[in-house]
Amino acid sequence: MVFSELANRTEPWKKGLEDWNVKQSQIANEWRAEGRTEGRAEGKQESLLDVLECRFHATTPEIVATVTTTQDVNRLTRWIKLAAEANSLADFEAGMGE
């Protein structure tokens, strides 16, 4: 169905698949799951950078690069907590590697 939409052939495909008992596409489900994971990571990245900016009124290009390339949601969550508790940007940066 995804490709039929791209080819502007949705209606013929819907009609052709009427009697099929297919409810979900495993591939499409994987795409959605990957998209949700990426979306959660992007949200955590933005939140972390916001916390750092709010707490320390600055970040470094190295921190921004590390944060924006990290997709591990658990790691990003730990860093948000670290940012909330760190006494300085240097303390935060030192704790990132732990």
Backbone as XML, in Angstrom:
<?xml version="1.0"?>
<chain id="A" units="angstrom">
  <residue number="1" name="MET">
    <atom name="N" x="0.814" y="-1.190" z="0.000"/>
    <atom name="CA" x="0.000" y="0.000" z="0.000"/>
    <atom name="C" x="0.860" y="1.257" z="0.000"/>
  </residue>
  <residue number="2" name="VAL">
    <atom name="N" x="1.995" y="1.204" z="0.711"/>
    <atom name="CA" x="2.876" y="2.364" z="0.748"/>
    <atom name="C" x="3.321" y="2.726" z="-0.657"/>
  </residue>
  <residue number="3" name="PHE">
    <atom name="N" x="3.750" y="1.726" z="-1.410"/>
    <atom name="CA" x="4.240" y="1.995" z="-2.759"/>
    <atom name="C" x="3.106" y="2.309" z="-3.731"/>
  </residue>
  <residue number="4" name="SER">
    <atom name="N" x="1.918" y="1.738" z="-3.476"/>
    <atom name="CA" x="0.787" y="2.063" z="-4.348"/>
    <atom name="C" x="0.414" y="3.532" z="-4.206"/>
  </residue>
  <residue number="5" name="GLU">
    <atom name="N" x="0.559" y="4.066" z="-3.006"/>
    <atom name="CA" x="0.284" y="5.486" z="-2.801"/>
    <atom name="C" x="1.287" y="6.344" z="-3.566"/>
  </residue>
  <residue number="6" name="LEU">
    <atom name="N" x="2.553" y="5.954" z="-3.507"/>
    <atom name="CA" x="3.579" y="6.706" z="-4.225"/>
    <atom name="C" x="3.348" y="6.689" z="-5.736"/>
  </residue>
  <residue number="7" name="ALA">
    <atom name="N" x="2.777" y="5.587" z="-6.227"/>
    <atom name="CA" x="2.514" y="5.458" z="-7.663"/>
    <atom name="C" x="1.114" y="5.952" z="-8.032"/>
  </residue>
  <residue number="8" name="ASN">
    <atom name="N" x="0.411" y="6.520" z="-7.037"/>
    <atom name="CA" x="-0.951" y="7.016" z="-7.249"/>
    <atom name="C" x="-1.876" y="5.902" z="-7.745"/>
  </residue>
  <residue number="9" name="ARG">
    <atom name="N" x="-1.721" y="4.700" z="-7.150"/>
    <atom name="CA" x="-2.521" y="3.529" z="-7.538"/>
    <atom name="C" x="-3.184" y="2.898" z="-6.313"/>
  </residue>
  <residue number="10" name="THR">
    <atom name="N" x="-3.529" y="3.719" z="-5.313"/>
    <atom name="CA" x="-4.074" y="3.209" z="-4.059"/>
    <atom name="C" x="-5.398" y="2.478" z="-4.248"/>
  </residue>
  <residue number="11" name="GLU">
    <atom name="N" x="-6.323" y="3.076" z="-4.966"/>
    <atom name="CA" x="-7.656" y="2.472" z="-5.121"/>
    <atom name="C" x="-7.606" y="1.092" z="-5.778"/>
  </residue>
  <residue number="12" name="PRO">
    <atom name="N" x="-6.871" y="0.904" z="-6.885"/>
    <atom name="CA" x="-6.815" y="-0.454" z="-7.467"/>
    <atom name="C" x="-6.217" y="-1.474" z="-6.491"/>
  </residue>
  <residue number="13" name="TRP">
    <atom name="N" x="-5.239" y="-1.069" z="-5.711"/>
    <atom name="CA" x="-4.631" y="-1.985" z="-4.747"/>
    <atom name="C" x="-5.599" y="-2.312" z="-3.620"/>
  </residue>
  <residue number="14" name="LYS">
    <atom name="N" x="-6.315" y="-1.311" z="-3.125"/>
    <atom name="CA" x="-7.309" y="-1.571" z="-2.072"/>
    <atom name="C" x="-8.336" y="-2.594" z="-2.562"/>
  </residue>
  <residue number="15" name="LYS">
    <atom name="N" x="-8.806" y="-2.397" z="-3.785"/>
    <atom name="CA" x="-9.799" y="-3.307" z="-4.357"/>
    <atom name="C" x="-9.211" y="-4.715" z="-4.507"/>
  </residue>
  <residue number="16" name="GLY">
    <atom name="N" x="-7.986" y="-4.802" z="-4.977"/>
    <atom name="CA" x="-7.339" y="-6.099" z="-5.167"/>
    <atom name="C" x="-7.049" y="-6.832" z="-3.874"/>
  </residue>
  <residue number="17" name="LEU">
    <atom name="N" x="-6.898" y="-6.102" z="-2.783"/>
    <atom name="CA" x="-6.558" y="-6.724" z="-1.496"/>
    <atom name="C" x="-7.755" y="-6.913" z="-0.571"/>
  </residue>
  <residue number="18" name="GLU">
    <atom name="N" x="-8.970" y="-6.622" z="-1.063"/>
    <atom name="CA" x="-10.165" y="-6.678" z="-0.216"/>
    <atom name="C" x="-10.339" y="-8.012" z="0.499"/>
  </residue>
  <residue number="19" name="ASP">
    <atom name="N" x="-10.097" y="-9.107" z="-0.141"/>
    <atom name="CA" x="-10.338" y="-10.424" z="0.464"/>
    <atom name="C" x="-9.124" y="-10.980" z="1.211"/>
  </residue>
  <residue number="20" name="TRP">
    <atom name="N" x="-8.056" y="-10.263" z="1.218"/>
    <atom name="CA" x="-6.871" y="-10.719" z="1.926"/>
    <atom name="C" x="-7.059" y="-10.466" z="3.416"/>
  </residue>
  <residue number="21" name="ASN">
    <atom name="N" x="-6.542" y="-11.351" z="4.226"/>
    <atom name="CA" x="-6.661" y="-11.219" z="5.678"/>
    <atom name="C" x="-5.342" y="-10.695" z="6.250"/>
  </residue>
  <residue number="22" name="VAL">
    <atom name="N" x="-4.912" y="-9.567" z="5.750"/>
    <atom name="CA" x="-3.662" y="-8.964" z="6.215"/>
    <atom name="C" x="-4.021" y="-7.673" z="6.946"/>
  </residue>
  <residue number="23" name="LYS">
    <atom name="N" x="-3.663" y="-7.608" z="8.213"/>
    <atom name="CA" x="-3.994" y="-6.436" z="9.013"/>
    <atom name="C" x="-2.814" y="-5.491" z="9.154"/>
  </residue>
  <residue number="24" name="GLN">
    <atom name="N" x="-1.618" y="-6.057" z="9.262"/>
    <atom name="CA" x="-0.443" y="-5.216" z="9.496"/>
    <atom name="C" x="0.740" y="-5.740" z="8.699"/>
  </residue>
  <residue number="25" name="SER">
    <atom name="N" x="1.572" y="-4.813" z="8.304"/>
    <atom name="CA" x="2.802" y="-5.158" z="7.618"/>
    <atom name="C" x="3.935" y="-5.194" z="8.641"/>
  </residue>
  <residue number="26" name="GLN">
    <atom name="N" x="4.665" y="-6.296" z="8.678"/>
    <atom name="CA" x="5.793" y="-6.391" z="9.605"/>
    <atom name="C" x="6.850" y="-5.334" z="9.287"/>
  </residue>
  <residue number="27" name="ILE">
    <atom name="N" x="7.075" y="-5.099" z="8.013"/>
    <atom name="CA" x="8.057" y="-4.093" z="7.603"/>
    <atom name="C" x="7.614" y="-2.709" z="8.059"/>
  </residue>
  <residue number="28" name="ALA">
    <atom name="N" x="6.348" y="-2.368" z="7.809"/>
    <atom name="CA" x="5.842" y="-1.058" z="8.217"/>
    <atom name="C" x="5.889" y="-0.917" z="9.738"/>
  </residue>
  <residue number="29" name="ASN">
    <atom name="N" x="5.601" y="-1.999" z="10.457"/>
    <atom name="CA" x="5.688" y="-1.955" z="11.922"/>
    <atom name="C" x="7.117" y="-1.671" z="12.377"/>
  </residue>
  <residue number="30" name="GLU">
    <atom name="N" x="8.083" y="-2.273" z="11.701"/>
    <atom name="CA" x="9.489" y="-2.005" z="12.029"/>
    <atom name="C" x="9.838" y="-0.552" z="11.748"/>
  </residue>
  <residue number="31" name="TRP">
    <atom name="N" x="9.360" y="-0.028" z="10.631"/>
    <atom name="CA" x="9.619" y="1.380" z="10.299"/>
    <atom name="C" x="9.036" y="2.293" z="11.368"/>
  </residue>
  <residue number="32" name="ARG">
    <atom name="N" x="7.809" y="1.992" z="11.799"/>
    <atom name="CA" x="7.170" y="2.816" z="12.834"/>
    <atom name="C" x="7.947" y="2.748" z="14.140"/>
  </residue>
  <residue number="33" name="ALA">
    <atom name="N" x="8.393" y="1.550" z="14.514"/>
    <atom name="CA" x="9.148" y="1.390" z="15.757"/>
    <atom name="C" x="10.457" y="2.169" z="15.696"/>
  </residue>
  <residue number="34" name="GLU">
    <atom name="N" x="11.134" y="2.084" z="14.553"/>
    <atom name="CA" x="12.382" y="2.846" z="14.385"/>
    <atom name="C" x="12.109" y="4.346" z="14.462"/>
  </residue>
  <residue number="35" name="GLY">
    <atom name="N" x="11.029" y="4.780" z="13.860"/>
    <atom name="CA" x="10.665" y="6.189" z="13.894"/>
    <atom name="C" x="10.352" y="6.666" z="15.298"/>
  </residue>
  <residue number="36" name="ARG">
    <atom name="N" x="9.655" y="5.833" z="16.071"/>
    <atom name="CA" x="9.351" y="6.194" z="17.464"/>
    <atom name="C" x="10.628" y="6.299" z="18.279"/>
  </residue>
  <residue number="37" name="THR">
    <atom name="N" x="11.539" y="5.353" z="18.088"/>
    <atom name="CA" x="12.806" y="5.378" z="18.818"/>
    <atom name="C" x="13.603" y="6.621" z="18.459"/>
  </residue>
  <residue number="38" name="GLU">
    <atom name="N" x="13.679" y="6.923" z="17.170"/>
    <atom name="CA" x="14.399" y="8.126" z="16.737"/>
    <atom name="C" x="13.741" y="9.381" z="17.300"/>
  </residue>
  <residue number="39" name="GLY">
    <atom name="N" x="12.424" y="9.402" z="17.314"/>
    <atom name="CA" x="11.701" y="10.551" z="17.846"/>
    <atom name="C" x="11.943" y="10.741" z="19.331"/>
  </residue>
  <residue number="40" name="ARG">
    <atom name="N" x="11.969" y="9.633" z="20.084"/>
    <atom name="CA" x="12.257" y="9.726" z="21.524"/>
    <atom name="C" x="13.667" y="10.239" z="21.747"/>
  </residue>
  <residue number="41" name="ALA">
    <atom name="N" x="14.611" y="9.740" z="20.969"/>
    <atom name="CA" x="16.000" y="10.189" z="21.113"/>
    <atom name="C" x="16.120" y="11.676" z="20.794"/>
  </residue>
  <residue number="42" name="GLU">
    <atom name="N" x="15.473" y="12.117" z="19.726"/>
    <atom name="CA" x="15.539" y="13.528" z="19.358"/>
    <atom name="C" x="14.925" y="14.403" z="20.450"/>
  </residue>
  <residue number="43" name="GLY">
    <atom name="N" x="13.829" y="13.942" z="21.040"/>
    <atom name="CA" x="13.207" y="14.688" z="22.133"/>
    <atom name="C" x="14.122" y="14.793" z="23.341"/>
  </residue>
  <residue number="44" name="LYS">
    <atom name="N" x="14.800" y="13.697" z="23.671"/>
    <atom name="CA" x="15.740" y="13.703" z="24.794"/>
    <atom name="C" x="16.930" y="14.618" z="24.492"/>
  </residue>
  <residue number="45" name="GLN">
    <atom name="N" x="17.415" y="14.571" z="23.257"/>
    <atom name="CA" x="18.533" y="15.442" z="22.872"/>
    <atom name="C" x="18.155" y="16.905" z="23.073"/>
  </residue>
  <residue number="46" name="GLU">
    <atom name="N" x="16.980" y="17.282" z="22.578"/>
    <atom name="CA" x="16.522" y="18.662" z="22.715"/>
    <atom name="C" x="16.362" y="19.044" z="24.183"/>
  </residue>
  <residue number="47" name="SER">
    <atom name="N" x="15.775" y="18.148" z="24.972"/>
    <atom name="CA" x="15.582" y="18.429" z="26.401"/>
    <atom name="C" x="16.912" y="18.619" z="27.109"/>
  </residue>
  <residue number="48" name="LEU">
    <atom name="N" x="17.860" y="17.753" z="26.809"/>
    <atom name="CA" x="19.173" y="17.855" z="27.438"/>
    <atom name="C" x="19.847" y="19.177" z="27.105"/>
  </residue>
  <residue number="49" name="LEU">
    <atom name="N" x="19.830" y="19.551" z="25.847"/>
    <atom name="CA" x="20.448" y="20.818" z="25.457"/>
    <atom name="C" x="19.722" y="21.999" z="26.097"/>
  </residue>
  <residue number="50" name="ASP">
    <atom name="N" x="18.399" y="21.898" z="26.245"/>
    <atom name="CA" x="17.637" y="22.948" z="26.927"/>
    <atom name="C" x="18.040" y="23.058" z="28.396"/>
  </residue>
  <residue number="51" name="VAL">
    <atom name="N" x="18.180" y="21.917" z="29.067"/>
    <atom name="CA" x="18.577" y="21.920" z="30.485"/>
    <atom name="C" x="19.970" y="22.527" z="30.641"/>
  </residue>
  <residue number="52" name="LEU">
    <atom name="N" x="20.881" y="22.134" z="29.778"/>
    <atom name="CA" x="22.241" y="22.678" z="29.857"/>
    <atom name="C" x="22.240" y="24.188" z="29.641"/>
  </residue>
  <residue number="53" name="GLU">
    <atom name="N" x="21.486" y="24.631" z="28.664"/>
    <atom name="CA" x="21.412" y="26.067" z="28.382"/>
    <atom name="C" x="20.790" y="26.812" z="29.561"/>
  </residue>
  <residue number="54" name="CYS">
    <atom name="N" x="19.764" y="26.230" z="30.124"/>
    <atom name="CA" x="19.077" y="26.862" z="31.261"/>
    <atom name="C" x="19.973" y="26.910" z="32.501"/>
  </residue>
  <residue number="55" name="ARG">
    <atom name="N" x="20.652" y="25.824" z="32.768"/>
    <atom name="CA" x="21.478" y="25.749" z="33.975"/>
    <atom name="C" x="22.773" y="26.529" z="33.853"/>
  </residue>
  <residue number="56" name="PHE">
    <atom name="N" x="23.437" y="26.404" z="32.711"/>
    <atom name="CA" x="24.795" y="26.941" z="32.592"/>
    <atom name="C" x="24.907" y="28.067" z="31.556"/>
  </residue>
  <residue number="57" name="HIS">
    <atom name="N" x="23.823" y="28.380" z="30.884"/>
    <atom name="CA" x="23.767" y="29.459" z="29.894"/>
    <atom name="C" x="24.773" y="29.280" z="28.765"/>
  </residue>
  <residue number="58" name="ALA">
    <atom name="N" x="25.196" y="28.039" z="28.559"/>
    <atom name="CA" x="26.152" y="27.764" z="27.483"/>
    <atom name="C" x="26.316" y="26.256" z="27.323"/>
  </residue>
  <residue number="59" name="THR">
    <atom name="N" x="26.809" y="25.870" z="26.170"/>
    <atom name="CA" x="27.279" y="24.504" z="25.925"/>
    <atom name="C" x="28.540" y="24.643" z="25.090"/>
  </residue>
  <residue number="60" name="THR">
    <atom name="N" x="29.174" y="23.541" z="24.832"/>
    <atom name="CA" x="30.342" y="23.566" z="23.953"/>
    <atom name="C" x="29.975" y="22.855" z="22.654"/>
  </residue>
  <residue number="61" name="PRO">
    <atom name="N" x="30.665" y="23.158" z="21.579"/>
    <atom name="CA" x="30.393" y="22.442" z="20.319"/>
    <atom name="C" x="30.582" y="20.927" z="20.470"/>
  </residue>
  <residue number="62" name="GLU">
    <atom name="N" x="31.535" y="20.533" z="21.326"/>
    <atom name="CA" x="31.777" y="19.101" z="21.537"/>
    <atom name="C" x="30.575" y="18.447" z="22.217"/>
  </residue>
  <residue number="63" name="ILE">
    <atom name="N" x="30.020" y="19.115" z="23.223"/>
    <atom name="CA" x="28.855" y="18.565" z="23.914"/>
    <atom name="C" x="27.676" y="18.480" z="22.949"/>
  </residue>
  <residue number="64" name="VAL">
    <atom name="N" x="27.437" y="19.540" z="22.211"/>
    <atom name="CA" x="26.323" y="19.549" z="21.257"/>
    <atom name="C" x="26.489" y="18.417" z="20.250"/>
  </residue>
  <residue number="65" name="ALA">
    <atom name="N" x="27.682" y="18.233" z="19.735"/>
    <atom name="CA" x="27.932" y="17.166" z="18.758"/>
    <atom name="C" x="27.690" y="15.789" z="19.372"/>
  </residue>
  <residue number="66" name="THR">
    <atom name="N" x="28.165" y="15.588" z="20.594"/>
    <atom name="CA" x="27.980" y="14.294" z="21.260"/>
    <atom name="C" x="26.506" y="14.032" z="21.518"/>
  </residue>
  <residue number="67" name="VAL">
    <atom name="N" x="25.820" y="15.026" z="22.023"/>
    <atom name="CA" x="24.394" y="14.868" z="22.338"/>
    <atom name="C" x="23.584" y="14.594" z="21.076"/>
  </residue>
  <residue number="68" name="THR">
    <atom name="N" x="23.808" y="15.356" z="20.030"/>
    <atom name="CA" x="22.980" y="15.223" z="18.829"/>
    <atom name="C" x="23.279" y="13.968" z="18.013"/>
  </residue>
  <residue number="69" name="THR">
    <atom name="N" x="24.383" y="13.310" z="18.286"/>
    <atom name="CA" x="24.678" y="12.059" z="17.581"/>
    <atom name="C" x="24.381" y="10.823" z="18.431"/>
  </residue>
  <residue number="70" name="THR">
    <atom name="N" x="23.979" y="11.034" z="19.672"/>
    <atom name="CA" x="23.660" y="9.911" z="20.556"/>
    <atom name="C" x="22.201" y="9.517" z="20.365"/>
  </residue>
  <residue number="71" name="GLN">
    <atom name="N" x="21.973" y="8.256" z="20.066"/>
    <atom name="CA" x="20.620" y="7.735" z="19.869"/>
    <atom name="C" x="20.147" y="6.869" z="21.045"/>
  </residue>
  <residue number="72" name="ASP">
    <atom name="N" x="21.043" y="6.583" z="21.984"/>
    <atom name="CA" x="20.709" y="5.739" z="23.125"/>
    <atom name="C" x="19.853" y="6.536" z="24.112"/>
  </residue>
  <residue number="73" name="VAL">
    <atom name="N" x="18.561" y="6.215" z="24.168"/>
    <atom name="CA" x="17.616" y="6.958" z="24.995"/>
    <atom name="C" x="17.985" y="6.854" z="26.480"/>
  </residue>
  <residue number="74" name="ASN">
    <atom name="N" x="18.440" y="5.690" z="26.911"/>
    <atom name="CA" x="18.826" y="5.526" z="28.321"/>
    <atom name="C" x="20.012" y="6.410" z="28.684"/>
  </residue>
  <residue number="75" name="ARG">
    <atom name="N" x="20.982" y="6.474" z="27.796"/>
    <atom name="CA" x="22.151" y="7.323" z="28.037"/>
    <atom name="C" x="21.728" y="8.796" z="28.091"/>
  </residue>
  <residue number="76" name="LEU">
    <atom name="N" x="20.895" y="9.205" z="27.151"/>
    <atom name="CA" x="20.426" y="10.582" z="27.131"/>
    <atom name="C" x="19.652" y="10.911" z="28.407"/>
  </residue>
  <residue number="77" name="THR">
    <atom name="N" x="18.860" y="9.971" z="28.894"/>
    <atom name="CA" x="18.119" y="10.175" z="30.146"/>
    <atom name="C" x="19.080" y="10.364" z="31.317"/>
  </residue>
  <residue number="78" name="ARG">
    <atom name="N" x="20.124" y="9.539" z="31.367"/>
    <atom name="CA" x="21.137" y="9.692" z="32.440"/>
    <atom name="C" x="21.790" y="11.064" z="32.351"/>
  </residue>
  <residue number="79" name="TRP">
    <atom name="N" x="22.078" y="11.507" z="31.132"/>
    <atom name="CA" x="22.730" y="12.804" z="30.966"/>
    <atom name="C" x="21.811" y="13.959" z="31.373"/>
  </residue>
  <residue number="80" name="ILE">
    <atom name="N" x="20.519" y="13.818" z="31.134"/>
    <atom name="CA" x="19.582" y="14.865" z="31.568"/>
    <atom name="C" x="19.616" y="14.974" z="33.088"/>
  </residue>
  <residue number="81" name="LYS">
    <atom name="N" x="19.600" y="13.839" z="33.764"/>
    <atom name="CA" x="19.672" y="13.853" z="35.230"/>
    <atom name="C" x="20.996" y="14.435" z="35.697"/>
  </residue>
  <residue number="82" name="LEU">
    <atom name="N" x="22.075" y="14.080" z="35.029"/>
    <atom name="CA" x="23.386" y="14.617" z="35.357"/>
    <atom name="C" x="23.407" y="16.127" z="35.157"/>
  </residue>
  <residue number="83" name="ALA">
    <atom name="N" x="22.824" y="16.601" z="34.076"/>
    <atom name="CA" x="22.779" y="18.038" z="33.803"/>
    <atom name="C" x="22.007" y="18.770" z="34.894"/>
  </residue>
  <residue number="84" name="ALA">
    <atom name="N" x="20.966" y="18.146" z="35.400"/>
    <atom name="CA" x="20.159" y="18.774" z="36.449"/>
    <atom name="C" x="20.908" y="18.848" z="37.778"/>
  </residue>
  <residue number="85" name="GLU">
    <atom name="N" x="21.858" y="17.945" z="37.998"/>
    <atom name="CA" x="22.544" y="17.872" z="39.284"/>
    <atom name="C" x="23.967" y="18.421" z="39.263"/>
  </residue>
  <residue number="86" name="ALA">
    <atom name="N" x="24.565" y="18.577" z="38.101"/>
    <atom name="CA" x="25.970" y="19.002" z="38.006"/>
    <atom name="C" x="26.137" y="20.433" z="38.527"/>
  </residue>
  <residue number="87" name="ASN">
    <atom name="N" x="27.289" y="20.673" z="39.130"/>
    <atom name="CA" x="27.590" y="22.003" z="39.653"/>
    <atom name="C" x="28.097" y="22.953" z="38.579"/>
  </residue>
  <residue number="88" name="SER">
    <atom name="N" x="28.595" y="22.391" z="37.487"/>
    <atom name="CA" x="29.124" y="23.225" z="36.407"/>
    <atom name="C" x="29.066" y="22.447" z="35.103"/>
  </residue>
  <residue number="89" name="LEU">
    <atom name="N" x="29.251" y="23.162" z="34.017"/>
    <atom name="CA" x="29.291" y="22.512" z="32.713"/>
    <atom name="C" x="30.470" y="21.545" z="32.636"/>
  </residue>
  <residue number="90" name="ALA">
    <atom name="N" x="31.575" y="21.914" z="33.250"/>
    <atom name="CA" x="32.741" y="21.022" z="33.272"/>
    <atom name="C" x="32.435" y="19.738" z="34.032"/>
  </residue>
  <residue number="91" name="ASP">
    <atom name="N" x="31.708" y="19.849" z="35.152"/>
    <atom name="CA" x="31.315" y="18.648" z="35.908"/>
    <atom name="C" x="30.399" y="17.763" z="35.070"/>
  </residue>
  <residue number="92" name="PHE">
    <atom name="N" x="29.475" y="18.399" z="34.352"/>
    <atom name="CA" x="28.596" y="17.639" z="33.477"/>
    <atom name="C" x="29.397" y="16.894" z="32.421"/>
  </residue>
  <residue number="93" name="GLU">
    <atom name="N" x="30.295" y="17.610" z="31.777"/>
    <atom name="CA" x="31.094" y="17.007" z="30.705"/>
    <atom name="C" x="31.943" y="15.862" z="31.248"/>
  </residue>
  <residue number="94" name="ALA">
    <atom name="N" x="32.500" y="16.033" z="32.437"/>
    <atom name="CA" x="33.300" y="14.963" z="33.047"/>
    <atom name="C" x="32.440" y="13.732" z="33.346"/>
  </residue>
  <residue number="95" name="GLY">
    <atom name="N" x="31.198" y="13.953" z="33.736"/>
    <atom name="CA" x="30.325" y="12.836" z="34.075"/>
    <atom name="C" x="29.733" y="12.131" z="32.881"/>
  </residue>
  <residue number="96" name="MET">
    <atom name="N" x="29.808" y="12.721" z="31.707"/>
    <atom name="CA" x="29.231" y="12.097" z="30.517"/>
    <atom name="C" x="29.877" y="10.757" z="30.185"/>
  </residue>
  <residue number="97" name="GLY">
    <atom name="N" x="31.164" y="10.629" z="30.478"/>
    <atom name="CA" x="31.878" y="9.413" z="30.121"/>
    <atom name="C" x="31.643" y="8.259" z="31.078"/>
  </residue>
  <residue number="98" name="GLU">
    <atom name="N" x="31.024" y="8.509" z="32.179"/>
    <atom name="CA" x="30.814" y="7.450" z="33.174"/>
    <atom name="C" x="29.723" y="6.516" z="32.797"/>
  </residue>
</chain>
